[in-house]
């Protein structure tokens, strides 16, 4: 299963390298939103809570702009049927999950230093901050991958993807904002442990449920 999942990931990566649809759309949305926010707020130091909230709003809506494309592209090009005929559902899910993880990881590598620079935000303990960002990527991808598969076969893909994602992602976003705010306030690891427990548990639950349900979503 792992080799098949990696093969699907590499297929999507090569296709994305040719078209650059997901990367271009997610970067355009993220950088545009960040630029508007930074120019609107000026050079004044923002409160940690506001900085954390703005950061995750930018990441969330940037992710909504393109992460659904990983399944939409298969349906629109007609290659979804070939995948259904030649491989099981589970490798398809994990291959798409790896691709979404890579796209979101690239986004955060670019947006995060620009956000800290433009908003003059003090990030506190960089190790804790990086750990929160890494967990945030896994959490976002674990929820959006299965939702993208559900909406790929509907007529209103873009709008429905955001509508279905928001109720599931809202508790996660609240915890990510709270944990990021604590890091900006130089909180210790013990003070962040309740948030870390949630951020680690969330993808375990989502990936387990997705692994069990994806077969029905993909083939039905």
PyMOL commands that set and color helices and strands:
alter all, ss='L'
color gray80, all
select helices_A, chain A and resi 2-19+21-41+48-64+69-77+80-86+89-118+126-151+157-184+189-219
alter helices_A, ss='H'
color red, helices_A
deselect
rebuild
show_as cartoon
